[in-house]
Amino acid sequence: MRYMMLIYSQEDEAAPDEMSLVAAGHRAVMEEARDRGVFRAADPLRASSTATTVRMQDGRMLVTDGPFAETKEQLAGYYILDCRDLDEALAWAAKIPTACAGATGCVEIRPVREFPGR
């Protein structure tokens, strides 16, 4: 089953050496996931200030700049890994760096809903 791991972190400015350590951590997780054959995708996201939210209301599209909700932590990136079960997904999530701006963030794990015939 594929699991999406959503990485939430704070967007405050981090020191370049700190960001280098975080990037190295992500490279290590991606390399290990590739080696074990579970890696499907992973990408960092640009700052939440670049987000656009689309809602449909009474048949009209409403476009809002920025993310859906105001929070301390913003969606920073994601991984998609093909895991046997939730326990394996939890083990991978524990390896993913979340301290992108000096504060520890979190990883939300969600199973990907498979569409028949895909």
Rosetta silent file (secondary structure, phi, psi, omega in degrees, C-alpha in Angstrom):
SEQUENCE: MRYMMLIYSQEDEAAPDEMSLVAAGHRAVMEEARDRGVFRAADPLRASSTATTVRMQDGRMLVTDGPFAETKEQLAGYYILDCRDLDEALAWAAKIPTACAGATGCVEIRPVREFPGR
SCORE:     score description
SCORE:     0.000 S_00000001
   1 L     0.000  139.150  176.714    0.000    0.000    0.000 S_00000001
   2 E   -84.533  138.772  176.256    1.235    3.477   -0.795 S_00000001
   3 E  -123.112  136.635  172.593    1.424    5.962    2.057 S_00000001
   4 E   -98.557  131.356  178.464    1.843    9.723    1.726 S_00000001
   5 E  -112.865  110.197 -177.092    3.930   11.283    4.446 S_00000001
   6 E   -93.908  122.415 -175.222    3.212   14.982    4.813 S_00000001
   7 E   -97.468  120.522  177.755    6.019   16.892    6.487 S_00000001
   8 E  -109.793  132.632 -178.844    5.004   19.879    8.609 S_00000001
   9 E  -150.647  170.105  176.456    7.634   22.317    9.832 S_00000001
  10 L   -87.172  144.614 -176.367    8.077   25.967   10.704 S_00000001
  11 L   -93.610   11.779  177.740    9.095   28.308    7.902 S_00000001
  12 L   -59.563  156.653  178.606   11.322   30.566    9.987 S_00000001
  13 L   -65.162  133.516  176.837   14.755   31.285    8.577 S_00000001
  14 L  -115.247  154.168  178.040   17.285   28.601    9.441 S_00000001
  15 L   -65.597  144.067 -179.478   21.052   28.827    9.334 S_00000001
  16 H   -54.826  -38.608  179.777   22.604   27.478    6.115 S_00000001
  17 H   -67.816  -34.105  176.483   24.583   24.825    7.989 S_00000001
  18 H   -66.314  -43.167  179.815   21.393   23.642    9.700 S_00000001
  19 H   -65.649  -33.621  176.731   19.602   23.425    6.341 S_00000001
  20 H   -63.573  -40.684  177.849   22.542   21.440    4.931 S_00000001
  21 H   -65.034  -42.006  178.732   22.134   18.886    7.724 S_00000001
  22 H   -63.628  -45.382  179.454   18.386   18.620    7.079 S_00000001
  23 H   -61.078  -41.210  177.864   18.945   18.195    3.329 S_00000001
  24 H   -62.882  -38.353  176.931   21.534   15.481    3.999 S_00000001
  25 H   -62.296  -43.048  178.084   19.028   13.721    6.247 S_00000001
  26 H   -64.899  -42.778  178.614   16.410   13.753    3.495 S_00000001
  27 H   -59.460  -40.175 -179.828   18.921   12.453    0.934 S_00000001
  28 H   -64.902  -43.707  179.206   19.785    9.575    3.286 S_00000001
  29 H   -64.490  -44.568  179.955   16.122    8.613    3.796 S_00000001
  30 H   -63.142  -41.822  179.488   15.402    8.782    0.051 S_00000001
  31 H   -63.446  -45.038  178.606   18.484    6.705   -0.782 S_00000001
  32 H   -63.057  -42.989  179.378   17.575    4.039    1.777 S_00000001
  33 H   -63.140  -39.972  176.263   13.959    3.963    0.559 S_00000001
  34 H   -62.721  -47.174 -179.487   15.169    3.559   -3.053 S_00000001
  35 H   -58.585  -34.407 -179.320   17.563    0.781   -2.028 S_00000001
  36 L   -89.213   -2.519  175.011   14.722   -1.073   -0.297 S_00000001
  37 L    78.540   17.603 -179.138   12.384   -0.588   -3.278 S_00000001
  38 L  -105.767  -10.401 -176.256    9.676    1.397   -1.446 S_00000001
  39 E   -70.962  131.125  175.014   10.440    4.898   -2.750 S_00000001
  40 E  -119.951  -40.001  179.853    7.821    6.374   -5.092 S_00000001
  41 E  -169.399  156.345  172.956    8.235   10.175   -4.772 S_00000001
  42 E  -164.666  135.908  178.237    9.432   12.973   -2.497 S_00000001
  43 E  -152.465  143.233  169.564    9.603   16.713   -3.007 S_00000001
  44 E   -80.714  156.503  176.560   10.038   19.826   -0.900 S_00000001
  45 L  -109.894  152.724  173.960    7.437   22.557   -1.296 S_00000001
  46 L   -70.528  170.747 -176.891    8.013   26.273   -1.630 S_00000001
  47 L   -55.951  151.083 -178.942    6.938   28.541    1.250 S_00000001
  48 H   -61.645  -20.434  177.528    3.257   28.637    2.168 S_00000001
  49 H   -66.052  -15.623  178.297    3.210   32.279    1.022 S_00000001
  50 H   -92.750   -2.209 -176.426    3.351   30.922   -2.558 S_00000001
  51 L   -74.265  152.785  172.646    0.248   28.741   -2.036 S_00000001
  52 E  -130.946  132.147  179.663   -3.093   29.339   -3.716 S_00000001
  53 E  -109.204  132.685  179.870   -6.318   27.857   -2.359 S_00000001
  54 E  -115.005  129.925  174.753   -9.275   27.105   -4.647 S_00000001
  55 E  -128.981  147.282  173.993  -12.842   26.644   -3.376 S_00000001
  56 E  -104.212  129.117  179.455  -16.052   26.179   -5.318 S_00000001
  57 E  -138.844  119.087 -178.967  -19.037   28.124   -3.990 S_00000001
  58 L    53.443   40.646  177.842  -22.399   28.228   -5.773 S_00000001
  59 L    77.602    2.540  179.172  -20.736   27.034   -8.970 S_00000001
  60 E  -109.977  145.938  176.919  -18.113   29.786   -8.869 S_00000001
  61 E   -88.182  126.803  175.773  -14.421   29.362   -8.296 S_00000001
  62 E  -110.288  123.620 -177.952  -13.029   31.367   -5.384 S_00000001
  63 E  -111.893  128.972 -179.735   -9.264   31.775   -5.380 S_00000001
  64 E  -124.799  134.454  174.183   -7.410   32.845   -2.241 S_00000001
  65 E   -72.065  141.914  175.443   -3.714   33.536   -1.914 S_00000001
  66 L    94.952  175.674 -177.563   -1.982   31.491    0.756 S_00000001
  67 L   -74.725  169.868 -177.675   -2.686   28.237    2.548 S_00000001
  68 L   -65.275  -42.378 -172.843   -6.057   27.063    3.819 S_00000001
  69 L  -129.684  151.725  173.588   -5.366   27.552    7.536 S_00000001
  70 L   -86.420  120.909  179.218   -3.191   29.682    9.749 S_00000001
  71 L  -142.501  166.483  175.121   -0.949   27.384   11.776 S_00000001
  72 L   -71.409  -36.201 -177.954    2.445   27.424   13.460 S_00000001
  73 L  -110.120  141.813 -179.536    3.654   24.660   11.157 S_00000001
  74 E  -116.419  156.634  176.533    3.256   24.629    7.390 S_00000001
  75 E   -66.767  118.363 -174.054    3.316   21.802    4.883 S_00000001
  76 E  -104.159  -23.424 -178.288    6.968   21.659    3.827 S_00000001
  77 E   174.469 -174.227 -177.773    7.084   18.579    1.598 S_00000001
  78 E  -153.287  160.806  169.531    6.033   14.992    1.150 S_00000001
  79 E  -128.086  148.158  166.411    7.147   11.437    0.547 S_00000001
  80 E  -123.233  117.957 -178.935    5.167    8.646   -1.099 S_00000001
  81 E  -124.606  144.241  179.318    6.408    5.220   -0.048 S_00000001
  82 E   -95.954   99.874 -173.892    5.033    1.772   -0.859 S_00000001
  83 L  -110.491  154.533  178.401    4.879    0.053    2.535 S_00000001
  84 L   -64.783  -39.972 -175.335    3.567   -3.345    3.644 S_00000001
  85 L  -161.558 -179.722 -178.422    1.487   -1.818    6.425 S_00000001
  86 H   -62.496  -36.186  179.821    1.119    1.139    8.773 S_00000001
  87 H   -59.695  -42.153  177.496    3.869   -0.156   11.062 S_00000001
  88 H   -66.660  -40.039  178.157    6.391    0.021    8.220 S_00000001
  89 H   -61.668  -40.312  177.898    5.102    3.500    7.268 S_00000001
  90 H   -62.830  -40.628  179.322    5.555    4.622   10.896 S_00000001
  91 H   -63.085  -40.928  177.321    9.147    3.353   10.887 S_00000001
  92 H   -67.537  -42.944 -178.446    9.911    5.364    7.726 S_00000001
  93 H   -59.662  -34.154 -179.752    8.176    8.486    9.072 S_00000001
  94 L   -66.452  -20.329 -179.445   10.401    8.367   12.156 S_00000001
  95 L   -88.191  -16.217 -173.306   13.448    8.738    9.874 S_00000001
  96 L   -78.111  123.956  178.090   12.209   11.829    8.011 S_00000001
  97 L   -65.813  137.257  178.416   13.812   15.113    9.199 S_00000001
  98 L  -124.721   -2.044 -175.073   11.240   17.723   10.260 S_00000001
  99 L   -90.419   57.994 -174.615   13.383   20.439   11.862 S_00000001
 100 L   -68.871  -22.689 -178.528   13.627   22.585    8.744 S_00000001
 101 L  -131.466   32.907  175.516   13.712   25.883   10.642 S_00000001
 102 L    92.814  -18.826  178.437   15.187   24.944   13.966 S_00000001
 103 L  -111.931  145.192 -179.527   12.008   23.651   15.576 S_00000001
 104 L   -72.431  131.155  178.015   10.875   20.050   15.441 S_00000001
 105 L  -102.446 -146.681 -179.346    7.863   19.509   13.193 S_00000001
 106 E  -150.281  166.962  176.181    5.840   16.387   12.484 S_00000001
 107 E  -122.920  122.748  174.687    4.972   13.884    9.768 S_00000001
 108 E   -94.647  130.780 -179.127    1.335   13.055    9.007 S_00000001
 109 E  -108.514  127.506  178.519    0.873    9.610    7.446 S_00000001
 110 E  -134.146  129.546  174.321   -2.086    8.975    5.146 S_00000001
 111 E   -66.051  142.268  176.737   -2.806    5.854    3.071 S_00000001
 112 L   -83.776  128.314  177.596   -3.243    6.634   -0.611 S_00000001
 113 L   -76.602  120.692 -178.780   -6.665    5.593   -1.879 S_00000001
 114 L   -85.746  138.278  175.664   -6.124    3.393   -4.900 S_00000001
 115 L   -94.834  136.631  178.906   -8.471    3.734   -7.858 S_00000001
 116 L   -58.532  141.781  177.103   -9.572    0.508   -9.567 S_00000001
 117 L    79.056    8.205 -179.511   -7.887   -0.118  -12.911 S_00000001
 118 L   -93.854    0.000    0.000   -4.989    2.160  -12.196 S_00000001
